[in-house]
Each structure stands twice: as structure tokens, then as C-alpha cells.
């Protein structure tokens, strides 16, 4: 159904501008008059469709914060006994750009008789499989508002965990990159100028200074080759990592690195337990829940282990034993999952395990980030210090020779 943008005067004479979907402009005019509004201008709103628009090119990407805000507001409206269709109409006015057009399409689908989950399935890049399955479970049980509230908490915890891990991994890379840029600038600007002065001295230079000059000469003579080689290596690595075999080998390599291995495994435990626990508590069957959960873990080696465990779990209906065989889950997590399985509170216990290890991951990530900062500062200071000392050694030697 087309979306129209209108300007109208209300009973107080104030100008009102908004949008409304209707079959035609006369229908829009009739609806406005029924609401006590006097239409001034009615035009077809630029909802976008599938055609290209220069405005769309500069639109912001639909991020997790937007999805969380939408989910929270929808949960509040439904909890207040607002019908789903009316809630969607109200929410459309709260957003703009691409997400507004998505909500309009979803609302039109609901108005045509489709379920919310069915409409969300049309946008897999915006709404995850977990999101859709939980909405489906909420609609089936009549507890959509409660499940949406739990989904908000889940999305917030997941976003926070990813943010912390990304921060811990990004900082060292940024510092190393900055160090390389500093060294490159010094080798190509400062050192060549000092070399001219050292040549005029006509004295034997200390070994650190000779090494620094050799590095500077190589960098100056081959800077284009260095840059091309660096770009080529990054491109080849990116291509290799994008292939199925390369991605698996890369993730296998990450699991052999002590610190990164811990982050990968603990993150997988958090994602697996929190998501599976929430799905089970919301009424999703174990087989379907396992299919969803195995797909959200990022490390492909861990995914394979979880899929192997999933097949055995579905056959025997027992989860704790086969999760232990993966080697991913710590002993305490295995014990708590076993306890939950035996007590008939598996979903609740899985959720608790996910929360516990999420807190542990957050604490270690924060501690690591705090520790990395001084380490990287010392690393940068050592590099710059070597360059500075190498430059000043000949000057000091010259002072000793002249008795200054």
C-alpha cells in the first residue's frame, strides 16, 4: 500500500505534518477529515522501493542499537495492551530512513494477515535467526511482550560482550600500526637529515647508528615496494581467510594462541548457553534451538564440534555429556549444565551459565585492556628510544673526542 506524506491543520489551527498509508489520495483526505484535520498538501512519500536513490547511498546502516530500541518500544506498547498493528503504526513514526521503510513493509504484511515472525523473515540481514525464532515462539504462546523484553536484555548483553572483545583485540593492532607509521616517518625524514651531518663528521659511526642508517636507506630506496608488498599481503590474506578452507585454518590457528583461544572458547560458551537457555525457556524445542545456536558461534572449528555434539544430543536427548566431549566448556559449566538437566531446569541453568561466564569474560577483557595500554606504550617508547639514541650516539662520541 502506498505511503503518503501530508500537511494539515488541526482544530486549533496548528500545522501537522506526518505520513499515512492508504490506497489513494482521496482515501487519505477522507481519513484526515475523519480525524478532524483539514488537508493542505498530500503527496506520495519517497518510501524508496527497490529503485536506486542517491539519498539511500548515504543512509546510516541499521545497527544493533536501532533494533534494540525498536524491540523495547514494541514490548512496552504490547505490554500496555496496544494491538500489534497499531503498535507498528506508532513505531513507524519514531524511525526514519531504511528502517522506516522496513517497518512500513512489515506493518503492511501484518495488515494483510501475515504474522510478525513471517514478515521479519524477509529481512535476515536485519533480524537474526534467534530474533525471528523467539518472536515466533512469542506469537505461538501469546507472550510476545514478555519474550520481546527478554530479547532486549539478550541483545544488550550480546552487543556488550562483542564490544568488549573487539576493544581488547583492536587496541594492540592500532598501537602496532601507529608504531609502524611513526618509525616509517622517522626513517624517511629525520634519519636522512642526520645522515648528511654524520657524513660531514668523517668518523666511524657506532653500530646502532650504522644499523639505523641502513634501515633508513632501504626504506627510502624501496618505500614503494614496501607499500605494495604490504597491500598485497593484506589482500592475499583477506582472500585466503574468505575461503571456506582458509577460514577454518585461520580459526584453528586462533585456538592455538593461548589468550585468543580463551576469548574464542569463552565467547562460544556465552553465546551457546545464553541463547540456548533463552530459546528453551521460551518454548522452542531442543532440536530447533540447537540448529539456531550452532549457527551463531563465529569460530568455525568450534561450530563443527558443536554440530557433532548436536547430532548425538538429538539422538539420545541428553546434552551435558556431549557438550563436555567438545572440550569447549569448562568443568564448572559442565557441572551446572548437568545439574540443570537432572533437575529439569536446563533452560534456566544454561542462561545462568551464560551470564556467569559473560561477567568473567567482561572482567578479564577490562583487565587485559588496562594492562595492554602501558605495555604498548613501553613498546612504542623502546622503538622511538632506539632511534633517538642511535642518532645521538655519534654526537656524544664527537663531544668526548673534542673534550666538550
N, C-alpha and C positions, 0 to 999 in steps of 0.2 A: 504494500500500500504506500502511495507517495507521501512524502513528508513536506508540509507547507510551513513557511515562516510568515508570521502575521504581525501587524501592528494594529492596536485597537485602543479605544478609550473606555475606561470603566465608568461606573456610576458616579464617581467623584470627579470625573474629568481628567484623570491621570492616564498617561500613555503607558500601555502594556505591550511588550514585545516578547514573543515566545514562538514555539513550534507546535504543530499538531499534525497527526497523520489522519488522512481522510481520502475517500475515493476521488473527490473533485473539489474545486474551489467553491462552488455553490454549497456543498456539504459543509465546508469549513465555515462559510458565512452563517449558515443556519445554526451550527453548533455554538459559534461565538455569541449570536443573538440570544440563544437559549441560556447562555451563562451571564447574560446582562451586559455584554460587551458590544461596542459599536465598531465594526471593522473599518480600518482606514486603508490598509495595504495588505494584500495577500499574494505571496509569490512562492514558487516551488523552491524548497530549500535544497542547497547543494549537498545532498547526502552522499555523493561520491560514486556509488555503484562500483562496477568493475573497471570503468574507464580511468585513464591516467589523468591526474591533476597535479599541476606544479605545486599546489598547496600541500598535497599529500606527501610530497617528497621531503618536506621539512617538518612533518609532524613528529612528535615525540613517540618513541616506542612505548607500547603498553607494558609497563613494568609491574613488578610484584606489588608495589605499594598501591597502585590503582586497583588491582584485583582484590587486595585485602580490604581497601576502603569500600568497594562495591559489595563485597561479601558481608562485611559488618553492617552496612546500611540496610541491605536486604534482610538480614537476620532481625534487625531491630524492627523493621516495618512488619515482617511476618509475625514477630512476637506480639506486636500491637494489634494483631488481627486484621491487618490490611491485606486484601486479596492479592495474589501473586501478580496478576495482570496490572492492577492499579499500582502496585509497588514498583513494577518495572517502568511504568509511565512516569512515576515520580522520579525515579533514579536517572532516567534519560536526561532530565533537565540538569542534573548535577555534574554531568561529564560532557566533554567536547571531543572533537577530532575523530580519530579512527574508532576509539572505544565507544563513542556515542553512536556511531553508525552500526557497530556490532550489536549494541543493546537494542537499537531500533529493530534490527532484523530478528533478534531473539524474541522481542516483545510481539512482533507481527506473527511469528511462528506459534507462540503460546496462544495468541488470539485466534489463530486458525485451528487450535485443538491439539497442538503438539505439547509434549512435556518439556519442562525446563532442561532436564538432562539431555533429551534428544536434540534440543537446539544448541546446547553447549558443545555437543559432539562435532558440530560443524566448524569449530574453532579450536583444533587440537594444539595450535601454537600459543594460544592464549590461556586456555583452561586445560590443566593437566589431566591425565587419566584418573589419578587419585581424586581430583576435584569432581570430575564427572561421575565417578562411581559412588562417591559419598552423597552427591545430590540425588542420584538415582535411588540410593538406599533411603534417603530422607523422604523422597516423594512416596516411596512404597510403604513406609511405616507411618507417614503422616507427621513426622517430627523434623520437617525440613528446617525450621527455625533453630532447633537445638543443634542439629548437625552442622548448620552453617556457622553457629557460634564456635563449635569445636574446630571447625575448619579454619576459622580466623586464627585461633591460637596455634594451630598446626603450621599454617603458612608463615606466621610471625616467627616461630621458633626455627623453622627450616631456613628462612631468609637470614636470620641472625647467625645461625651456625655456618652457612655458606659465606657470609660476610667476614666472620672471624677467620675462617680457614684461608680465604682469599687474601685477607690482610696479612696473615702470617707468612704466606708464600710470596706475596708480591713485594714486600718491603726489601728482602735481601736482593731480589732481582733488580729493583730500582736503584739500590745503593751501588751494586756492582756496575750497572750501566752508567751511573753517574761517575763512578771512579774511572771507567774506561774513557769517558768523554774528557774528563779533567786531564788524564795522562796524555791523551791524543793532542789536546790543545797545547800542553806544556812542551811536548816533544816537537811540535811543528812551529811553535812561535818563540818561546823563551829560550830553549836549549840552542837553536841555531844562532841566535844573537850572542849568547855566551861563548859559543864555539869560536866565533870570529875573534873575540877578545883573548881566548886561550891560545889561539894560533899566533897572535902577536907576541905573546909571552915567550914563545920558543923554549918551553921547558917540558920535561916529561910529566905527563898528567897521571894522577892516581888511577888505579884500576876501576873503581866505581865510576869515575868521570869518563874514562875511556868506554866503559860499557854503556853509559847513558848516551854518549855521542854516537856510538854505533847504532843504538836503538833509534835515535833521532834521525840519522842518515837513512836508515832502512825505511822508516815511516814516511819521511819526505819523498824518497825516491819511488816508493811503492804504495802511496796512500790510495790511489785509485784501485789498485789490485786488492788491497786490504778490504776496502769497502765492498767491491764486487764479490770477493770471496765470502765476506760475512753475509751479504744478502743472499748469495747462492746457497750457503749452508742453511740459513734460516728457511729458505723456500723449500729446499730438499727435505729438511726435517719436518716441515709442516705437511708436505705431501705424503711423506712416509707415515706420519702419525695419523693422517686422514684415512689411510687404507685400513682394512679390517685386520690384516696380519700385523701391520705396523702398530696400530693402536693397542693390540693385545700384548705385543712385545714391550711396548713402552710402559704399559700398566704393570707388566710383570717386573720390569726394571724398577719401577717406583716402589714395589713391595719389597725389594731387596735393600732399599735405603732405610736405615733404622728409623729416623724421625718421620720421613714421609710415609713409611709403611704404617706407623702408628696412626697418623692422621687418616690415611685411606681406610684402614680397618675400623677405627672407632667411628668415623663418619658413616661407614656402611652399617655398623651396628645401630647407630642412632636412627638413620633413615629407615632401616628394616623394621626395627622394633616399634618405633613411634607410629609408622604408617600402618603396619600390620595390626598393631593393637587397636588403633582407631577404627580401622575397617571392620575388624571382628566385633568390636563393641557397637558399631553402627548397623550390624546385621548382615554384612557381606560374608558369603560363605568362604571357607578356608581356601579352597582351590582357586576361586576367582581372586581372592585377596593376595595369594602368593604370586599369581601371574602379574598383578599390578606392582607389587613390592619389588619383585626381581628386576623390573624394568627401570626403577628409579635410581638404583645404585650405579654410580658412574664408572667405577673400576671394572673393566671387562673380565679380568681374571676372577674377581670376587663374584661377579654376576654368574659366571659359569659354575662356580662352586655352589652358589645358591640355587641355581636351576637343577643341578644334580641332586641336591638335598630336597628340592621341591618335589621331584618325581617320586622319591622314596616316601616323603611325608604324605602325599596324596594316596599312595598305595596302602600305607599302614595307618594313616590318620594320627600319627604321633610326630611331634615336632622337635622336642628338646634333644633327643638322641642324635638326630641327623644334623641339626644345627651345630652341635658340638663337633661332629666329624669334619665340618668345613674348615676348622682351625681359625675362624674369624672371630668367634665370640669368646670373650674372656670367661674364666671359670665361674666368677660371681654371676655373670649374666646367664650362663647356662644353668646354674643352680636356681636362680629366680624364675627362669622360664619353666624349668622342671616343676618347681613348686606351684606355679600358676596353672600348669597343665593338670597336675594331680588334684588341685583344689577346685578345678572348674572355672577358674578366673584367669584364663590365659590372656584374653584381650587386655584386662586391667593390668596384669603383671608386665606384659610386653610394653605397654605405654609407660609404666613406671621405670622399666629398664632404659627405655629411650630417653626419658627425662634425666635420669641419673647420669648416664654417660654423656648426655648433651652438656650438663653442668661441668662434668670433668673435662670435657673437650674445651669448653669455654675458658676454664681456669688455666689449663695448660697452654692454650693459644695465647691468652693475655700475658702469661708469664714469659712465654717464648718471645713474643713481640717486644716486651720490655727488655729482655736480655739481648736480643739481636741489635737493638739500637746502639748501645755502647760498643759492641763487638765490631759492627760495621764502621762505626766512627773511628775506632782504633785502626782498622784495616785501611781505611782511606788515609788516615794520618801517616801510617807507615809508608805507603806508596809515595805520597807527596813529600814526606820527610826524606826518603831516599833520594828523590830528585833534587831537593834543596841542598842536602848535604853534599851530593856529588858535584853540585855547581860551586859550592863554597870551599870545598877541599883545596882546589888549586889556589884560590885567593888566600887561604890561610897559609898554605905552603909558601907562597910568594912573600907573605908578611914575615914568616920565620926566616927566610933567606936574606931578607933586607934588614932584619933586626928590628922591625916595627913591633 
